[in-house]
Every structure is written in structure tokens, then in C-alpha cells.
């Protein structure tokens, strides 16, 4: 599939609520320091809005200037925000690439992230056609229990991306257990090769086998960087290589989030694929969007034919 453009304005919009992190990404390299509005959940929410969906983000923000930047950014892209308060300010992630391989550091707010499941949050979850959870504190038992209680019919509408980060991970075993528990009850679960290494100390294939053994009807999106991605569903799997587009790869930071946004958009628009050919189309479209995204700095979703524009 070569056409990865956003849908026409007349296409029906599905309501999607994304739950997870919103933060400031600070990138340090040999050229200096630059800041971007980011967070895996925020990236997915904005990506879905750019692809034409009706999106609400549930995330934690502080009472500070970085939070104002995040609010303004979400307004610009037409994403509604349901805020949870943070006593430690707004989350920040520092990616230091001055020595080649990136090193990540997170502030206290990011390490103590949490969602308040008040009436506004529960309303946003109840009203959604699809719920996406990304970079959630699965190692916090109370937070996990609250999420599980708040999302009705997860097997019909829940998409989960664990997205663990070493600098934010307090209890690896608890995170893994709760993530696997929810994955088995979800419509779609995403895992990556870095997730497998961090949570299991093992390969992505082994992580997929574990999830598949407990998955029931869940589909599994497995992303492996330069090795492409696979989609496992109903006892079969399809593979898509990375897509080659004009221009160099500039920043791979948003590749996984763009891939997930595109697959969720495909499900929102067309329903859950029922054949291997349909899954192949969905995955190829997602990889094309990811290829466009990594040709720009930052994690904002891009499409091959259009630069993102602010909604009118």
C-alpha cells in the first residue's frame, strides 16, 4: 500500500482516548540542546488526530511553564486534554546523544507518574470507541487496578503499548506481570525488541510467544527497528520490512509511536482486519508512515505526501 495520506475531511471520525505520558523531550547532541513536546501517549494522540480521528489525551501535567507548552501544542493539533495533577511538576526526559548511543534521564515527575481516575477521566474512557494505553505505570499496583476497573469491554476496544523505560521502571517483574495480564484482555498489544530486552532479557520472538500463549483473541504488533515489523493474529502472522523513502533517516525517536498510530487509525477506519491480506495492508501503511516520520527531527507523525498542518 503506497497511499498513506490522511483521510478526506468527510470520512467518519472515531472517538479515541489515549492514556499515558505527556512530557518535554530534551535532546542533547554535538549541536547543542533542543526541546520538543513529547511522550509516547501524546505522540500517539497527536498522530491519530493528524490522521483524522477525534482524540482525547488523558495525561499528567504539573502547574508550570512546560505544562502550558504541552497544552498549547495539543490545542494546535485538535487533541482534547483531560489532566491529572502532578505534585512534582511536568515530566521531562533528557536524551543525551553527545557520545553516540543515547542515554536517557527522567525527572522526578516522570518517575512518579500517575493518572487520576476521576469523573472526567472515566467519562473520556466510557465515550471512546477505542482506548489506547501507552507508557503507563504498570509497575504501580494501584494504578494498574484503577485502569483495569475503568476500561469496560477491553477485548473489543483496548490497545496497549507497554513502552517501558529503564529510568522510569521501579519494579520490572510487576510491570511485566501487569502488562501481560492486560495484553491478554486487549484487542491489540504492541511490543518492541527493546521492550523484550528490558522486561525479559530475551528476544522479541520469545516475548511474542509468551504473549501469544495467553492472548486469547488479542492481535500482537511486534516492531523490531531495522528488521521491520510483524503482526500476529488468529494463528497466523504477516511481516513488513522498513519502507525506503527519499531523504535520509534523521531521528528514529517517533517510529514506534507512528506505527501504532497508523495501525489504530486503520482499525478505527476499517474495523479489525479479518484476513492476512487486510493485516498486510494495515502494516504496510503503518510502516510507510513510520518511514516518513523518521525523516524529520522529533516524534511528530508525518505522511509521505504531506507535511502535517494545523487544523483549521
C-alpha positions in Angstrom: 0.0 0.0 0.0 1.6 3.3 -1.1 -1.0 5.9 -0.3 -0.6 6.8 3.4 -2.3 10.2 3.2 -4.8 11.3 5.9 -8.4 10.5 5.2 -10.7 13.0 3.5 -12.4 15.5 5.7 -15.7 13.8 5.0 -14.5 10.4 6.4 -16.3 9.4 9.7 -14.2 10.2 12.8 -14.0 7.6 15.5 -13.5 8.7 19.2 -10.2 7.6 20.5 -9.0 8.2 24.1 -5.2 7.8 24.7 -4.0 7.3 28.3 -0.3 7.7 29.3 2.5 10.2 29.3 3.0 13.8 28.2 6.3 15.4 28.7 9.1 17.6 27.4 11.8 15.8 25.5 15.2 17.4 25.7 17.6 16.3 23.0 21.3 16.9 23.6 23.9 16.2 21.0 27.0 17.7 19.4 24.9 20.5 18.0 23.5 21.6 21.4 20.2 21.2 23.2 16.7 21.3 21.8 13.3 20.7 23.4 10.2 19.0 21.9 6.7 18.3 23.3 6.6 14.6 23.5 5.7 11.4 25.4 4.7 8.2 23.8 1.0 8.6 24.6 1.0 12.2 23.5 2.8 11.3 20.2 0.1 8.6 19.5 -2.7 11.0 20.3 -1.4 13.8 18.0 -0.6 11.2 15.3 -4.2 9.9 15.4 -5.6 13.5 15.2 -3.4 14.2 12.2 -4.8 11.0 10.6 -8.3 12.3 11.1 -9.5 10.8 14.4 -11.4 12.5 17.2 -8.9 12.3 20.0 -8.7 12.9 23.8 -5.5 12.5 25.7 -5.5 11.6 29.4 -2.2 12.6 30.9 -0.4 14.0 34.0 0.8 17.6 33.9 2.2 20.0 36.5 1.4 23.6 37.3 4.3 25.1 35.4 5.5 26.6 32.1 6.3 23.2 30.4 2.7 22.2 31.0 1.5 25.3 29.2 3.6 24.4 26.2 2.1 20.9 26.2 -1.5 22.3 26.5 -0.8 24.8 23.6 0.6 22.0 21.4 -2.4 19.8 21.9 -4.8 22.6 21.2 -2.9 23.3 17.9 -3.4 19.7 16.8 -7.0 19.5 18.0 -6.5 17.0 20.8 -8.7 17.4 23.9 -6.8 17.0 27.2 -8.1 15.5 30.4 -5.4 16.4 33.0 -4.2 14.6 36.1 -2.4 16.8 38.5 1.3 16.3 39.4 2.8 17.4 42.7 6.3 17.1 41.1 5.7 19.3 38.1 5.6 18.3 34.4 7.6 15.2 33.3 10.9 15.7 31.4 13.0 13.2 29.6 16.6 14.1 28.6 18.2 12.2 25.7 21.9 12.8 25.6 23.5 11.7 22.3 26.7 13.6 22.6 28.7 10.3 22.8 26.8 8.4 20.1 24.5 6.0 21.8 21.6 7.9 23.6 21.5 8.0 27.4 18.1 8.8 28.9 17.4 10.5 32.2 13.9 11.3 33.7 12.9 13.8 36.3 11.0 13.0 39.5 7.7 13.7 37.9 8.3 11.2 35.2 9.4 8.6 37.7 6.2 9.2 39.9 3.8 9.5 37.0 0.1 8.6 37.6 -3.4 9.1 36.4 -6.3 10.3 38.5 -9.4 8.3 37.6 -12.0 11.0 38.3 -15.3 11.6 36.5 -13.6 13.4 33.6 -11.1 10.6 33.0 -13.8 7.9 33.3 -16.1 9.9 31.0 -13.4 10.1 28.4 -12.8 6.3 28.6 -16.5 5.5 28.5 -17.2 7.7 25.5 -14.4 6.3 23.4 -14.7 3.8 20.5 -11.1 2.8 21.1 -8.8 3.3 24.1 -5.0 3.3 23.6 -2.7 2.9 26.7 0.9 3.7 26.2 3.8 4.2 28.6 1.6 3.6 31.6 3.0 2.8 35.2 2.2 -0.9 35.1 4.6 -1.4 38.0 2.3 0.5 40.3 -0.4 -1.9 41.6 -2.9 0.7 42.5 -2.6 2.5 39.2 -3.0 -0.8 37.3 -6.1 -1.8 39.3 -7.6 1.6 38.7 -7.0 1.3 34.9 -8.4 -2.2 34.8 -11.5 -1.1 36.6 -12.1 2.0 34.4 -11.9 0.4 30.9 -15.0 -1.6 30.1 -15.0 -4.2 27.3 -11.2 -4.1 26.8 -11.2 -7.1 24.4 -13.3 -5.0 22.0 -11.6 -1.6 22.1 -8.4 -1.6 24.1 -4.9 -1.2 22.5 -1.9 -1.5 24.8 1.7 -0.5 24.3 3.8 -1.1 27.4 6.7 1.2 26.3 8.8 0.6 29.4 11.7 3.0 30.1 14.6 1.8 32.3 14.9 5.2 34.0 11.2 5.1 35.0 10.9 1.5 35.9 10.6 0.9 39.6 9.6 -2.8 39.6 10.3 -4.8 36.4 8.6 -8.0 37.5 5.4 -6.2 38.5 5.4 -4.2 35.3 5.8 -7.3 33.2 3.1 -9.3 35.1 0.5 -6.5 34.8 1.3 -5.7 31.2 0.9 -9.3 30.2 -2.3 -9.6 32.2 -3.8 -6.6 30.4 -2.4 -7.7 27.0 -4.3 -10.9 27.2 -7.5 -9.0 27.6 -7.0 -6.4 24.8 -7.9 -6.0 21.2 -4.3 -5.3 20.2 -1.0 -5.2 22.0 2.3 -3.7 20.8 5.7 -4.8 21.8 9.2 -3.9 20.6 12.6 -5.5 20.6 13.8 -3.0 23.2 10.8 -3.9 25.4 11.7 -7.6 25.3 15.3 -6.9 26.3 14.3 -4.6 29.2 11.4 -6.7 30.6 12.5 -10.2 29.7 16.2 -10.0 29.0 15.3 -12.1 26.0 14.4 -11.8 22.3 11.3 -10.2 20.7 10.3 -13.6 19.4 10.2 -15.0 22.9 8.2 -12.1 24.1 5.7 -12.6 21.3 5.5 -16.4 22.1 4.7 -15.5 25.8 2.0 -13.1 24.8 0.5 -15.3 22.2 0.2 -18.2 24.6 -2.0 -16.1 26.8 -3.5 -13.7 24.2 -6.9 -15.3 23.5 -8.2 -13.1 20.7 -5.6 -10.3 21.0 -3.5 -9.3 18.0 0.2 -8.6 18.6 2.1 -5.9 16.8 5.8 -6.6 17.1 8.3 -3.9 16.0 12.0 -4.6 15.5 13.6 -1.4 14.3 15.6 -2.0 11.1 14.2 -5.6 10.9 10.7 -4.2 10.2 7.5 -5.4 12.0 5.2 -8.4 12.3 1.5 -8.7 13.1 0.4 -11.9 14.7 -3.4 -12.7 14.8 -5.6 -15.7 14.7 -2.7 -18.2 14.5 -1.0 -16.5 11.5 1.4 -13.7 11.0 2.4 -11.1 8.4 5.7 -9.2 8.0 6.6 -5.8 6.6 10.1 -4.5 6.0 11.0 -0.9 6.7 10.0 1.3 3.8 12.5 3.3 1.8 11.6 6.9 1.1 13.5 9.8 -0.4 15.8 11.6 2.1 18.0 10.3 5.0 16.7 9.0 8.3 17.1 11.9 10.7 15.5 10.7 14.0 14.0 7.3 14.9 12.5 8.5 18.2 8.9 8.5 16.9 8.9 5.5 14.7 7.1 3.1 17.1 4.5 5.7 18.1 3.8 6.5 14.4 3.5 2.8 13.6 1.0 2.3 16.4 -1.0 5.4 15.5 -1.3 4.2 11.9 -2.5 0.7 12.9 -5.0 2.1 15.3 -6.2 4.5 12.6 -6.6 1.6 10.2 -8.7 -0.3 12.8 -10.8 2.9 13.5 -11.5 3.4 9.9 -11.9 -0.1 8.6 -12.5 -2.3 11.6 -10.2 -5.0 12.8 -8.7 -6.8 9.8 -10.1 -10.3 9.3 -7.6 -11.7 6.8 -3.9 -11.8 6.3 -4.1 -9.6 3.3 -6.0 -7.0 5.3 -3.4 -7.1 8.1 -0.7 -6.8 5.4 -2.2 -3.7 4.1 -2.6 -2.2 7.6 1.0 -3.0 8.5 2.5 -1.7 5.2 0.6 1.5 5.6 1.9 1.9 9.1 5.5 1.2 8.0 5.2 3.9 5.3 4.0 6.4 7.8 6.8 5.5 10.2 9.4 5.9 7.3 8.1 9.4 6.7 8.2 10.2 10.4 11.8 9.2 10.9 12.9 11.6 8.1 12.3 14.6 10.4 13.7 15.5 13.8 11.3 14.9 16.7 8.4 12.4 17.0 5.6 14.2 15.2 3.8 11.8 12.8 4.4 12.6 9.1 3.0 11.2 5.9 4.9 10.8 2.6 2.7 13.2 0.6 2.0 16.0 3.1 3.7 17.8 5.9 1.4 18.0 8.9 -0.7 21.1 9.0 -2.5 22.8 11.9 -6.2 22.1 11.8 -8.4 25.0 10.7 
